[in-house]
């Protein structure tokens, strides 16, 4: 799968996803297997995507769950939503 839902962070809204198959022109010959990972939040009701994190799989095995939790909690504070 190219995009997977990230669960286990205790966040239901927004839904958090990881894009795994991400092609990059600078990494010639690797196609969608660049090792680049993009973490983003998807707000279904508003149909909006917000970038959270990008990393290279060779440098870091998994997404930063603390960063995701911090992003979601700061977003809730700024919008006043729980």
mmCIF file of the N, C-alpha and C atoms, coordinates in Angstrom:
data_MODEL
# 
_entry.id   MODEL 
# 
loop_
_atom_site.group_PDB 
_atom_site.id 
_atom_site.type_symbol 
_atom_site.label_atom_id 
_atom_site.label_alt_id 
_atom_site.label_comp_id 
_atom_site.label_asym_id 
_atom_site.label_entity_id 
_atom_site.label_seq_id 
_atom_site.pdbx_PDB_ins_code 
_atom_site.Cartn_x 
_atom_site.Cartn_y 
_atom_site.Cartn_z 
_atom_site.occupancy 
_atom_site.B_iso_or_equiv 
_atom_site.pdbx_formal_charge 
_atom_site.auth_seq_id 
_atom_site.auth_comp_id 
_atom_site.auth_asym_id 
_atom_site.auth_atom_id 
_atom_site.pdbx_PDB_model_num 
ATOM 1   N N  . UNK A 1 1  ? 0.839   -1.197 0.000   1.00 0.00 ? 1  UNK A N  1 
ATOM 2   C CA . UNK A 1 1  ? 0.000   0.000  0.000   1.00 0.00 ? 1  UNK A CA 1 
ATOM 3   C C  . UNK A 1 1  ? 0.875   1.248  0.000   1.00 0.00 ? 1  UNK A C  1 
ATOM 4   N N  . UNK A 1 2  ? 0.426   2.238  -0.745  1.00 0.00 ? 2  UNK A N  1 
ATOM 5   C CA . UNK A 1 2  ? 1.165   3.487  -0.828  1.00 0.00 ? 2  UNK A CA 1 
ATOM 6   C C  . UNK A 1 2  ? 0.841   4.453  0.296   1.00 0.00 ? 2  UNK A C  1 
ATOM 7   N N  . UNK A 1 3  ? -0.394  4.385  0.808   1.00 0.00 ? 3  UNK A N  1 
ATOM 8   C CA . UNK A 1 3  ? -0.823  5.262  1.901   1.00 0.00 ? 3  UNK A CA 1 
ATOM 9   C C  . UNK A 1 3  ? -1.475  4.398  2.968   1.00 0.00 ? 3  UNK A C  1 
ATOM 10  N N  . UNK A 1 4  ? -1.034  4.581  4.220   1.00 0.00 ? 4  UNK A N  1 
ATOM 11  C CA . UNK A 1 4  ? -1.601  3.797  5.321   1.00 0.00 ? 4  UNK A CA 1 
ATOM 12  C C  . UNK A 1 4  ? -2.057  4.731  6.442   1.00 0.00 ? 4  UNK A C  1 
ATOM 13  N N  . UNK A 1 5  ? -3.136  4.333  7.096   1.00 0.00 ? 5  UNK A N  1 
ATOM 14  C CA . UNK A 1 5  ? -3.646  5.074  8.252   1.00 0.00 ? 5  UNK A CA 1 
ATOM 15  C C  . UNK A 1 5  ? -2.766  4.749  9.448   1.00 0.00 ? 5  UNK A C  1 
ATOM 16  N N  . UNK A 1 6  ? -2.385  5.770  10.199  1.00 0.00 ? 6  UNK A N  1 
ATOM 17  C CA . UNK A 1 6  ? -1.577  5.571  11.404  1.00 0.00 ? 6  UNK A CA 1 
ATOM 18  C C  . UNK A 1 6  ? -2.521  5.502  12.590  1.00 0.00 ? 6  UNK A C  1 
ATOM 19  N N  . UNK A 1 7  ? -2.484  4.387  13.283  1.00 0.00 ? 7  UNK A N  1 
ATOM 20  C CA . UNK A 1 7  ? -3.313  4.231  14.476  1.00 0.00 ? 7  UNK A CA 1 
ATOM 21  C C  . UNK A 1 7  ? -2.402  4.080  15.684  1.00 0.00 ? 7  UNK A C  1 
ATOM 22  N N  . UNK A 1 8  ? -2.979  4.082  16.852  1.00 0.00 ? 8  UNK A N  1 
ATOM 23  C CA . UNK A 1 8  ? -2.202  3.862  18.063  1.00 0.00 ? 8  UNK A CA 1 
ATOM 24  C C  . UNK A 1 8  ? -1.729  5.134  18.738  1.00 0.00 ? 8  UNK A C  1 
ATOM 25  N N  . UNK A 1 9  ? -2.053  6.299  18.176  1.00 0.00 ? 9  UNK A N  1 
ATOM 26  C CA . UNK A 1 9  ? -1.665  7.554  18.808  1.00 0.00 ? 9  UNK A CA 1 
ATOM 27  C C  . UNK A 1 9  ? -2.820  8.129  19.627  1.00 0.00 ? 9  UNK A C  1 
ATOM 28  N N  . UNK A 1 10 ? -3.968  7.443  19.612  1.00 0.00 ? 10 UNK A N  1 
ATOM 29  C CA . UNK A 1 10 ? -5.132  7.908  20.362  1.00 0.00 ? 10 UNK A CA 1 
ATOM 30  C C  . UNK A 1 10 ? -5.828  9.090  19.717  1.00 0.00 ? 10 UNK A C  1 
ATOM 31  N N  . UNK A 1 11 ? -5.639  9.263  18.412  1.00 0.00 ? 11 UNK A N  1 
ATOM 32  C CA . UNK A 1 11 ? -6.224  10.394 17.693  1.00 0.00 ? 11 UNK A CA 1 
ATOM 33  C C  . UNK A 1 11 ? -7.222  9.867  16.671  1.00 0.00 ? 11 UNK A C  1 
ATOM 34  N N  . UNK A 1 12 ? -8.452  10.333 16.778  1.00 0.00 ? 12 UNK A N  1 
ATOM 35  C CA . UNK A 1 12 ? -9.488  9.901  15.838  1.00 0.00 ? 12 UNK A CA 1 
ATOM 36  C C  . UNK A 1 12 ? -9.763  10.955 14.773  1.00 0.00 ? 12 UNK A C  1 
ATOM 37  N N  . UNK A 1 13 ? -9.688  12.213 15.159  1.00 0.00 ? 13 UNK A N  1 
ATOM 38  C CA . UNK A 1 13 ? -9.921  13.297 14.210  1.00 0.00 ? 13 UNK A CA 1 
ATOM 39  C C  . UNK A 1 13 ? -8.900  14.391 14.453  1.00 0.00 ? 13 UNK A C  1 
ATOM 40  N N  . UNK A 1 14 ? -8.116  14.758 13.488  1.00 0.00 ? 14 UNK A N  1 
ATOM 41  C CA . UNK A 1 14 ? -8.135  14.311 12.099  1.00 0.00 ? 14 UNK A CA 1 
ATOM 42  C C  . UNK A 1 14 ? -7.535  12.913 11.969  1.00 0.00 ? 14 UNK A C  1 
ATOM 43  N N  . UNK A 1 15 ? -7.779  12.286 10.839  1.00 0.00 ? 15 UNK A N  1 
ATOM 44  C CA . UNK A 1 15 ? -7.159  10.994 10.567  1.00 0.00 ? 15 UNK A CA 1 
ATOM 45  C C  . UNK A 1 15 ? -5.732  11.258 10.103  1.00 0.00 ? 15 UNK A C  1 
ATOM 46  N N  . UNK A 1 16 ? -4.800  10.486 10.650  1.00 0.00 ? 16 UNK A N  1 
ATOM 47  C CA . UNK A 1 16 ? -3.386  10.666 10.337  1.00 0.00 ? 16 UNK A CA 1 
ATOM 48  C C  . UNK A 1 16 ? -2.948  9.556  9.387   1.00 0.00 ? 16 UNK A C  1 
ATOM 49  N N  . UNK A 1 17 ? -2.247  9.939  8.325   1.00 0.00 ? 17 UNK A N  1 
ATOM 50  C CA . UNK A 1 17 ? -1.804  8.985  7.311   1.00 0.00 ? 17 UNK A CA 1 
ATOM 51  C C  . UNK A 1 17 ? -0.312  9.098  7.057   1.00 0.00 ? 17 UNK A C  1 
ATOM 52  N N  . UNK A 1 18 ? 0.247   7.997  6.538   1.00 0.00 ? 18 UNK A N  1 
ATOM 53  C CA . UNK A 1 18 ? 1.638   7.961  6.106   1.00 0.00 ? 18 UNK A CA 1 
ATOM 54  C C  . UNK A 1 18 ? 1.658   7.591  4.625   1.00 0.00 ? 18 UNK A C  1 
ATOM 55  N N  . UNK A 1 19 ? 2.262   8.458  3.795   1.00 0.00 ? 19 UNK A N  1 
ATOM 56  C CA . UNK A 1 19 ? 2.463   8.154  2.379   1.00 0.00 ? 19 UNK A CA 1 
ATOM 57  C C  . UNK A 1 19 ? 3.828   7.483  2.264   1.00 0.00 ? 19 UNK A C  1 
ATOM 58  N N  . UNK A 1 20 ? 3.832   6.241  1.779   1.00 0.00 ? 20 UNK A N  1 
ATOM 59  C CA . UNK A 1 20 ? 5.065   5.463  1.722   1.00 0.00 ? 20 UNK A CA 1 
ATOM 60  C C  . UNK A 1 20 ? 5.685   5.415  0.329   1.00 0.00 ? 20 UNK A C  1 
ATOM 61  N N  . UNK A 1 21 ? 4.873   5.364  -0.687  1.00 0.00 ? 21 UNK A N  1 
ATOM 62  C CA . UNK A 1 21 ? 5.396   5.295  -2.058  1.00 0.00 ? 21 UNK A CA 1 
ATOM 63  C C  . UNK A 1 21 ? 5.435   6.703  -2.616  1.00 0.00 ? 21 UNK A C  1 
ATOM 64  N N  . UNK A 1 22 ? 6.578   7.326  -2.466  1.00 0.00 ? 22 UNK A N  1 
ATOM 65  C CA . UNK A 1 22 ? 6.738   8.725  -2.831  1.00 0.00 ? 22 UNK A CA 1 
ATOM 66  C C  . UNK A 1 22 ? 7.944   8.853  -3.746  1.00 0.00 ? 22 UNK A C  1 
ATOM 67  N N  . UNK A 1 23 ? 7.698   9.124  -5.017  1.00 0.00 ? 23 UNK A N  1 
ATOM 68  C CA . UNK A 1 23 ? 8.790   9.259  -5.984  1.00 0.00 ? 23 UNK A CA 1 
ATOM 69  C C  . UNK A 1 23 ? 9.458   10.624 -5.843  1.00 0.00 ? 23 UNK A C  1 
ATOM 70  N N  . UNK A 1 24 ? 10.762  10.654 -6.126  1.00 0.00 ? 24 UNK A N  1 
ATOM 71  C CA . UNK A 1 24 ? 11.528  11.889 -6.024  1.00 0.00 ? 24 UNK A CA 1 
ATOM 72  C C  . UNK A 1 24 ? 12.498  11.956 -7.202  1.00 0.00 ? 24 UNK A C  1 
ATOM 73  N N  . UNK A 1 25 ? 12.427  13.030 -7.998  1.00 0.00 ? 25 UNK A N  1 
ATOM 74  C CA . UNK A 1 25 ? 13.309  13.171 -9.163  1.00 0.00 ? 25 UNK A CA 1 
ATOM 75  C C  . UNK A 1 25 ? 14.779  13.206 -8.768  1.00 0.00 ? 25 UNK A C  1 
ATOM 76  N N  . UNK A 1 26 ? 15.085  13.756 -7.601  1.00 0.00 ? 26 UNK A N  1 
ATOM 77  C CA . UNK A 1 26 ? 16.474  13.856 -7.156  1.00 0.00 ? 26 UNK A CA 1 
ATOM 78  C C  . UNK A 1 26 ? 17.076  12.485 -6.849  1.00 0.00 ? 26 UNK A C  1 
ATOM 79  N N  . UNK A 1 27 ? 16.241  11.494 -6.584  1.00 0.00 ? 27 UNK A N  1 
ATOM 80  C CA . UNK A 1 27 ? 16.710  10.134 -6.294  1.00 0.00 ? 27 UNK A CA 1 
ATOM 81  C C  . UNK A 1 27 ? 16.441  9.271  -7.519  1.00 0.00 ? 27 UNK A C  1 
ATOM 82  N N  . UNK A 1 28 ? 17.169  9.524  -8.582  1.00 0.00 ? 28 UNK A N  1 
ATOM 83  C CA . UNK A 1 28 ? 16.948  8.860  -9.871  1.00 0.00 ? 28 UNK A CA 1 
ATOM 84  C C  . UNK A 1 28 ? 17.068  7.348  -9.762  1.00 0.00 ? 28 UNK A C  1 
ATOM 85  N N  . UNK A 1 29 ? 16.173  6.671  -10.483 1.00 0.00 ? 29 UNK A N  1 
ATOM 86  C CA . UNK A 1 29 ? 16.223  5.219  -10.557 1.00 0.00 ? 29 UNK A CA 1 
ATOM 87  C C  . UNK A 1 29 ? 15.529  4.487  -9.420  1.00 0.00 ? 29 UNK A C  1 
ATOM 88  N N  . UNK A 1 30 ? 14.992  5.214  -8.460  1.00 0.00 ? 30 UNK A N  1 
ATOM 89  C CA . UNK A 1 30 ? 14.343  4.552  -7.324  1.00 0.00 ? 30 UNK A CA 1 
ATOM 90  C C  . UNK A 1 30 ? 12.829  4.537  -7.444  1.00 0.00 ? 30 UNK A C  1 
ATOM 91  N N  . UNK A 1 31 ? 12.285  5.386  -8.303  1.00 0.00 ? 31 UNK A N  1 
ATOM 92  C CA . UNK A 1 31 ? 10.835  5.436  -8.495  1.00 0.00 ? 31 UNK A CA 1 
ATOM 93  C C  . UNK A 1 31 ? 10.103  5.697  -7.194  1.00 0.00 ? 31 UNK A C  1 
ATOM 94  N N  . UNK A 1 32 ? 9.057   4.921  -6.955  1.00 0.00 ? 32 UNK A N  1 
ATOM 95  C CA . UNK A 1 32 ? 8.254   5.065  -5.742  1.00 0.00 ? 32 UNK A CA 1 
ATOM 96  C C  . UNK A 1 32 ? 8.905   4.458  -4.517  1.00 0.00 ? 32 UNK A C  1 
ATOM 97  N N  . UNK A 1 33 ? 10.064  3.843  -4.693  1.00 0.00 ? 33 UNK A N  1 
ATOM 98  C CA . UNK A 1 33 ? 10.767  3.225  -3.559  1.00 0.00 ? 33 UNK A CA 1 
ATOM 99  C C  . UNK A 1 33 ? 11.911  4.129  -3.089  1.00 0.00 ? 33 UNK A C  1 
ATOM 100 N N  . UNK A 1 34 ? 11.628  5.408  -2.950  1.00 0.00 ? 34 UNK A N  1 
ATOM 101 C CA . UNK A 1 34 ? 12.646  6.391  -2.570  1.00 0.00 ? 34 UNK A CA 1 
ATOM 102 C C  . UNK A 1 34 ? 13.030  6.299  -1.104  1.00 0.00 ? 34 UNK A C  1 
ATOM 103 N N  . UNK A 1 35 ? 12.165  5.730  -0.281  1.00 0.00 ? 35 UNK A N  1 
ATOM 104 C CA . UNK A 1 35 ? 12.410  5.687  1.158   1.00 0.00 ? 35 UNK A CA 1 
ATOM 105 C C  . UNK A 1 35 ? 11.891  6.921  1.866   1.00 0.00 ? 35 UNK A C  1 
ATOM 106 N N  . UNK A 1 36 ? 11.329  7.843  1.118   1.00 0.00 ? 36 UNK A N  1 
ATOM 107 C CA . UNK A 1 36 ? 10.766  9.059  1.710   1.00 0.00 ? 36 UNK A CA 1 
ATOM 108 C C  . UNK A 1 36 ? 9.390   8.739  2.277   1.00 0.00 ? 36 UNK A C  1 
ATOM 109 N N  . UNK A 1 37 ? 9.139   9.239  3.472   1.00 0.00 ? 37 UNK A N  1 
ATOM 110 C CA . UNK A 1 37 ? 7.848   9.060  4.128   1.00 0.00 ? 37 UNK A CA 1 
ATOM 111 C C  . UNK A 1 37 ? 7.265   10.433 4.454   1.00 0.00 ? 37 UNK A C  1 
ATOM 112 N N  . UNK A 1 38 ? 5.985   10.593 4.205   1.00 0.00 ? 38 UNK A N  1 
ATOM 113 C CA . UNK A 1 38 ? 5.305   11.851 4.510   1.00 0.00 ? 38 UNK A CA 1 
ATOM 114 C C  . UNK A 1 38 ? 4.134   11.555 5.434   1.00 0.00 ? 38 UNK A C  1 
ATOM 115 N N  . UNK A 1 39 ? 4.084   12.258 6.537   1.00 0.00 ? 39 UNK A N  1 
ATOM 116 C CA . UNK A 1 39 ? 3.004   12.111 7.512   1.00 0.00 ? 39 UNK A CA 1 
ATOM 117 C C  . UNK A 1 39 ? 2.112   13.346 7.393   1.00 0.00 ? 39 UNK A C  1 
ATOM 118 N N  . UNK A 1 40 ? 0.802   13.102 7.296   1.00 0.00 ? 40 UNK A N  1 
ATOM 119 C CA . UNK A 1 40 ? -0.123  14.223 7.162   1.00 0.00 ? 40 UNK A CA 1 
ATOM 120 C C  . UNK A 1 40 ? -1.437  13.933 7.871   1.00 0.00 ? 40 UNK A C  1 
ATOM 121 N N  . UNK A 1 41 ? -2.143  15.024 8.175   1.00 0.00 ? 41 UNK A N  1 
ATOM 122 C CA . UNK A 1 41 ? -3.466  14.942 8.803   1.00 0.00 ? 41 UNK A CA 1 
ATOM 123 C C  . UNK A 1 41 ? -4.509  15.234 7.740   1.00 0.00 ? 41 UNK A C  1 
ATOM 124 N N  . UNK A 1 42 ? -5.577  14.437 7.733   1.00 0.00 ? 42 UNK A N  1 
ATOM 125 C CA . UNK A 1 42 ? -6.666  14.653 6.775   1.00 0.00 ? 42 UNK A CA 1 
ATOM 126 C C  . UNK A 1 42 ? -7.936  14.992 7.540   1.00 0.00 ? 42 UNK A C  1 
ATOM 127 N N  . UNK A 1 43 ? -8.449  16.192 7.277   1.00 0.00 ? 43 UNK A N  1 
ATOM 128 C CA . UNK A 1 43 ? -9.699  16.653 7.866   1.00 0.00 ? 43 UNK A CA 1 
ATOM 129 C C  . UNK A 1 43 ? -10.801 16.369 6.855   1.00 0.00 ? 43 UNK A C  1 
ATOM 130 N N  . UNK A 1 44 ? -11.522 15.285 7.067   1.00 0.00 ? 44 UNK A N  1 
ATOM 131 C CA . UNK A 1 44 ? -12.502 14.815 6.087   1.00 0.00 ? 44 UNK A CA 1 
ATOM 132 C C  . UNK A 1 44 ? -13.630 15.820 5.851   1.00 0.00 ? 44 UNK A C  1 
ATOM 133 N N  . UNK A 1 45 ? -14.166 16.376 6.921   1.00 0.00 ? 45 UNK A N  1 
ATOM 134 C CA . UNK A 1 45 ? -15.304 17.296 6.798   1.00 0.00 ? 45 UNK A CA 1 
ATOM 135 C C  . UNK A 1 45 ? -14.950 18.510 5.936   1.00 0.00 ? 45 UNK A C  1 
ATOM 136 N N  . UNK A 1 46 ? -13.748 19.050 6.135   1.00 0.00 ? 46 UNK A N  1 
ATOM 137 C CA . UNK A 1 46 ? -13.307 20.228 5.386   1.00 0.00 ? 46 UNK A CA 1 
ATOM 138 C C  . UNK A 1 46 ? -12.602 19.854 4.087   1.00 0.00 ? 46 UNK A C  1 
ATOM 139 N N  . UNK A 1 47 ? -12.271 18.571 3.916   1.00 0.00 ? 47 UNK A N  1 
ATOM 140 C CA . UNK A 1 47 ? -11.503 18.064 2.776   1.00 0.00 ? 47 UNK A CA 1 
ATOM 141 C C  . UNK A 1 47 ? -10.162 18.796 2.664   1.00 0.00 ? 47 UNK A C  1 
ATOM 142 N N  . UNK A 1 48 ? -9.439  18.825 3.807   1.00 0.00 ? 48 UNK A N  1 
ATOM 143 C CA . UNK A 1 48 ? -8.164  19.534 3.907   1.00 0.00 ? 48 UNK A CA 1 
ATOM 144 C C  . UNK A 1 48 ? -7.083  18.572 4.385   1.00 0.00 ? 48 UNK A C  1 
ATOM 145 N N  . UNK A 1 49 ? -5.897  18.708 3.803   1.00 0.00 ? 49 UNK A N  1 
ATOM 146 C CA . UNK A 1 49 ? -4.727  17.937 4.228   1.00 0.00 ? 49 UNK A CA 1 
ATOM 147 C C  . UNK A 1 49 ? -3.710  18.914 4.790   1.00 0.00 ? 49 UNK A C  1 
ATOM 148 N N  . UNK A 1 50 ? -3.106  18.559 5.954   1.00 0.00 ? 50 UNK A N  1 
ATOM 149 C CA . UNK A 1 50 ? -2.049  19.371 6.543   1.00 0.00 ? 50 UNK A CA 1 
ATOM 150 C C  . UNK A 1 50 ? -0.822  18.507 6.777   1.00 0.00 ? 50 UNK A C  1 
ATOM 151 N N  . UNK A 1 51 ? 0.314   18.995 6.301   1.00 0.00 ? 51 UNK A N  1 
ATOM 152 C CA . UNK A 1 51 ? 1.590   18.321 6.444   1.00 0.00 ? 51 UNK A CA 1 
ATOM 153 C C  . UNK A 1 51 ? 2.034   18.325 7.907   1.00 0.00 ? 51 UNK A C  1 
ATOM 154 N N  . UNK A 1 52 ? 2.552   17.177 8.382   1.00 0.00 ? 52 UNK A N  1 
ATOM 155 C CA . UNK A 1 52 ? 3.072   17.092 9.743   1.00 0.00 ? 52 UNK A CA 1 
ATOM 156 C C  . UNK A 1 52 ? 4.571   16.817 9.742   1.00 0.00 ? 52 UNK A C  1 
ATOM 157 N N  . UNK A 1 53 ? 5.001   15.837 8.948   1.00 0.00 ? 53 UNK A N  1 
ATOM 158 C CA . UNK A 1 53 ? 6.402   15.419 9.018   1.00 0.00 ? 53 UNK A CA 1 
ATOM 159 C C  . UNK A 1 53 ? 6.827   14.748 7.717   1.00 0.00 ? 53 UNK A C  1 
ATOM 160 N N  . UNK A 1 54 ? 8.098   14.917 7.367   1.00 0.00 ? 54 UNK A N  1 
ATOM 161 C CA . UNK A 1 54 ? 8.703   14.174 6.266   1.00 0.00 ? 54 UNK A CA 1 
ATOM 162 C C  . UNK A 1 54 ? 10.024  13.613 6.783   1.00 0.00 ? 54 UNK A C  1 
ATOM 163 N N  . UNK A 1 55 ? 10.318  12.367 6.415   1.00 0.00 ? 55 UNK A N  1 
ATOM 164 C CA . UNK A 1 55 ? 11.586  11.774 6.834   1.00 0.00 ? 55 UNK A CA 1 
ATOM 165 C C  . UNK A 1 55 ? 12.022  10.701 5.852   1.00 0.00 ? 55 UNK A C  1 
ATOM 166 N N  . UNK A 1 56 ? 13.290  10.349 5.926   1.00 0.00 ? 56 UNK A N  1 
ATOM 167 C CA . UNK A 1 56 ? 13.859  9.299  5.096   1.00 0.00 ? 56 UNK A CA 1 
ATOM 168 C C  . UNK A 1 56 ? 13.930  8.021  5.919   1.00 0.00 ? 56 UNK A C  1 
ATOM 169 N N  . UNK A 1 57 ? 13.387  6.955  5.368   1.00 0.00 ? 57 UNK A N  1 
ATOM 170 C CA . UNK A 1 57 ? 13.305  5.675  6.084   1.00 0.00 ? 57 UNK A CA 1 
ATOM 171 C C  . UNK A 1 57 ? 14.678  5.175  6.532   1.00 0.00 ? 57 UNK A C  1 
ATOM 172 N N  . UNK A 1 58 ? 15.723  5.493  5.778   1.00 0.00 ? 58 UNK A N  1 
ATOM 173 C CA . UNK A 1 58 ? 17.069  5.056  6.146   1.00 0.00 ? 58 UNK A CA 1 
ATOM 174 C C  . UNK A 1 58 ? 17.594  5.735  7.400   1.00 0.00 ? 58 UNK A C  1 
ATOM 175 N N  . UNK A 1 59 ? 17.073  6.926  7.710   1.00 0.00 ? 59 UNK A N  1 
ATOM 176 C CA . UNK A 1 59 ? 17.509  7.674  8.894   1.00 0.00 ? 59 UNK A CA 1 
ATOM 177 C C  . UNK A 1 59 ? 16.634  7.420  10.110  1.00 0.00 ? 59 UNK A C  1 
ATOM 178 N N  . UNK A 1 60 ? 15.406  7.012  9.869   1.00 0.00 ? 60 UNK A N  1 
ATOM 179 C CA . UNK A 1 60 ? 14.428  6.908  10.954  1.00 0.00 ? 60 UNK A CA 1 
ATOM 180 C C  . UNK A 1 60 ? 13.433  5.813  10.597  1.00 0.00 ? 60 UNK A C  1 
ATOM 181 N N  . UNK A 1 61 ? 13.224  4.868  11.482  1.00 0.00 ? 61 UNK A N  1 
ATOM 182 C CA . UNK A 1 61 ? 12.377  3.709  11.172  1.00 0.00 ? 61 UNK A CA 1 
ATOM 183 C C  . UNK A 1 61 ? 10.890  4.047  11.104  1.00 0.00 ? 61 UNK A C  1 
ATOM 184 N N  . UNK A 1 62 ? 10.412  4.883  12.014  1.00 0.00 ? 62 UNK A N  1 
ATOM 185 C CA . UNK A 1 62 ? 8.974   5.180  12.086  1.00 0.00 ? 62 UNK A CA 1 
ATOM 186 C C  . UNK A 1 62 ? 8.722   6.658  12.307  1.00 0.00 ? 62 UNK A C  1 
ATOM 187 N N  . UNK A 1 63 ? 7.464   7.018  12.135  1.00 0.00 ? 63 UNK A N  1 
ATOM 188 C CA . UNK A 1 63 ? 7.038   8.394  12.362  1.00 0.00 ? 63 UNK A CA 1 
ATOM 189 C C  . UNK A 1 63 ? 7.206   8.762  13.829  1.00 0.00 ? 63 UNK A C  1 
ATOM 190 N N  . UNK A 1 64 ? 7.274   10.059 14.093  1.00 0.00 ? 64 UNK A N  1 
ATOM 191 C CA . UNK A 1 64 ? 7.423   10.579 15.447  1.00 0.00 ? 64 UNK A CA 1 
ATOM 192 C C  . UNK A 1 64 ? 6.030   10.767 16.051  1.00 0.00 ? 64 UNK A C  1 
ATOM 193 N N  . UNK A 1 65 ? 5.590   9.777  16.833  1.00 0.00 ? 65 UNK A N  1 
ATOM 194 C CA . UNK A 1 65 ? 4.227   9.828  17.406  1.00 0.00 ? 65 UNK A CA 1 
ATOM 195 C C  . UNK A 1 65 ? 4.064   11.025 18.340  1.00 0.00 ? 65 UNK A C  1 
ATOM 196 N N  . UNK A 1 66 ? 5.132   11.403 19.034  1.00 0.00 ? 66 UNK A N  1 
ATOM 197 C CA . UNK A 1 66 ? 5.047   12.565 19.925  1.00 0.00 ? 66 UNK A CA 1 
ATOM 198 C C  . UNK A 1 66 ? 4.787   13.834 19.119  1.00 0.00 ? 66 UNK A C  1 
ATOM 199 N N  . UNK A 1 67 ? 5.413   13.947 17.949  1.00 0.00 ? 67 UNK A N  1 
ATOM 200 C CA . UNK A 1 67 ? 5.193   15.105 17.080  1.00 0.00 ? 67 UNK A CA 1 
ATOM 201 C C  . UNK A 1 67 ? 3.733   15.142 16.619  1.00 0.00 ? 67 UNK A C  1 
ATOM 202 N N  . UNK A 1 68 ? 3.193   13.984 16.280  1.00 0.00 ? 68 UNK A N  1 
ATOM 203 C CA . UNK A 1 68 ? 1.803   13.898 15.824  1.00 0.00 ? 68 UNK A CA 1 
ATOM 204 C C  . UNK A 1 68 ? 0.854   14.317 16.939  1.00 0.00 ? 68 UNK A C  1 
ATOM 205 N N  . UNK A 1 69 ? 1.088   13.798 18.137  1.00 0.00 ? 69 UNK A N  1 
ATOM 206 C CA . UNK A 1 69 ? 0.248   14.138 19.291  1.00 0.00 ? 69 UNK A CA 1 
ATOM 207 C C  . UNK A 1 69 ? 0.344   15.633 19.594  1.00 0.00 ? 69 UNK A C  1 
ATOM 208 N N  . UNK A 1 70 ? 1.569   16.171 19.549  1.00 0.00 ? 70 UNK A N  1 
ATOM 209 C CA . UNK A 1 70 ? 1.774   17.601 19.804  1.00 0.00 ? 70 UNK A CA 1 
ATOM 210 C C  . UNK A 1 70 ? 1.050   18.443 18.750  1.00 0.00 ? 70 UNK A C  1 
ATOM 211 N N  . UNK A 1 71 ? 1.144   18.041 17.490  1.00 0.00 ? 71 UNK A N  1 
ATOM 212 C CA . UNK A 1 71 ? 0.457   18.752 16.406  1.00 0.00 ? 71 UNK A CA 1 
ATOM 213 C C  . UNK A 1 71 ? -1.050  18.785 16.663  1.00 0.00 ? 71 UNK A C  1 
ATOM 214 N N  . UNK A 1 72 ? -1.622  17.621 16.962  1.00 0.00 ? 72 UNK A N  1 
ATOM 215 C CA . UNK A 1 72 ? -3.075  17.532 17.159  1.00 0.00 ? 72 UNK A CA 1 
ATOM 216 C C  . UNK A 1 72 ? -3.530  18.319 18.381  1.00 0.00 ? 72 UNK A C  1 
ATOM 217 N N  . UNK A 1 73 ? -2.754  18.272 19.464  1.00 0.00 ? 73 UNK A N  1 
ATOM 218 C CA . UNK A 1 73 ? -3.160  19.009 20.663  1.00 0.00 ? 73 UNK A CA 1 
ATOM 219 C C  . UNK A 1 73 ? -3.039  20.515 20.436  1.00 0.00 ? 73 UNK A C  1 
ATOM 220 N N  . UNK A 1 74 ? -2.019  20.973 19.708  1.00 0.00 ? 74 UNK A N  1 
ATOM 221 C CA . UNK A 1 74 ? -1.898  22.412 19.433  1.00 0.00 ? 74 UNK A CA 1 
ATOM 222 C C  . UNK A 1 74 ? -2.993  22.874 18.479  1.00 0.00 ? 74 UNK A C  1 
ATOM 223 N N  . UNK A 1 75 ? -3.387  22.011 17.563  1.00 0.00 ? 75 UNK A N  1 
ATOM 224 C CA . UNK A 1 75 ? -4.462  22.334 16.620  1.00 0.00 ? 75 UNK A CA 1 
ATOM 225 C C  . UNK A 1 75 ? -5.788  22.484 17.368  1.00 0.00 ? 75 UNK A C  1 
ATOM 226 N N  . UNK A 1 76 ? -6.019  21.592 18.333  1.00 0.00 ? 76 UNK A N  1 
ATOM 227 C CA . UNK A 1 76 ? -7.256  21.665 19.126  1.00 0.00 ? 76 UNK A CA 1 
ATOM 228 C C  . UNK A 1 76 ? -7.310  22.956 19.928  1.00 0.00 ? 76 UNK A C  1 
ATOM 229 N N  . UNK A 1 77 ? -6.155  23.351 20.499  1.00 0.00 ? 77 UNK A N  1 
ATOM 230 C CA . UNK A 1 77 ? -6.111  24.580 21.289  1.00 0.00 ? 77 UNK A CA 1 
ATOM 231 C C  . UNK A 1 77 ? -6.391  25.799 20.421  1.00 0.00 ? 77 UNK A C  1 
ATOM 232 N N  . UNK A 1 78 ? -5.835  25.812 19.204  1.00 0.00 ? 78 UNK A N  1 
ATOM 233 C CA . UNK A 1 78 ? -6.004  26.979 18.332  1.00 0.00 ? 78 UNK A CA 1 
ATOM 234 C C  . UNK A 1 78 ? -7.416  27.085 17.760  1.00 0.00 ? 78 UNK A C  1 
ATOM 235 N N  . UNK A 1 79 ? -8.105  25.951 17.613  1.00 0.00 ? 79 UNK A N  1 
ATOM 236 C CA . UNK A 1 79 ? -9.466  25.980 17.066  1.00 0.00 ? 79 UNK A CA 1 
ATOM 237 C C  . UNK A 1 79 ? -10.529 25.916 18.151  1.00 0.00 ? 79 UNK A C  1 
ATOM 238 N N  . UNK A 1 80 ? -10.120 25.534 19.360  1.00 0.00 ? 80 UNK A N  1 
ATOM 239 C CA . UNK A 1 80 ? -11.079 25.408 20.447  1.00 0.00 ? 80 UNK A CA 1 
ATOM 240 C C  . UNK A 1 80 ? -11.886 24.135 20.392  1.00 0.00 ? 80 UNK A C  1 
ATOM 241 N N  . UNK A 1 81 ? -11.477 23.190 19.520  1.00 0.00 ? 81 UNK A N  1 
ATOM 242 C CA . UNK A 1 81 ? -12.192 21.917 19.385  1.00 0.00 ? 81 UNK A CA 1 
ATOM 243 C C  . UNK A 1 81 ? -11.493 20.841 20.187  1.00 0.00 ? 81 UNK A C  1 
ATOM 244 N N  . UNK A 1 82 ? -12.273 19.887 20.699  1.00 0.00 ? 82 UNK A N  1 
ATOM 245 C CA . UNK A 1 82 ? -11.712 18.751 21.440  1.00 0.00 ? 82 UNK A CA 1 
ATOM 246 C C  . UNK A 1 82 ? -11.661 17.523 20.614  1.00 0.00 ? 82 UNK A C  1 
# 
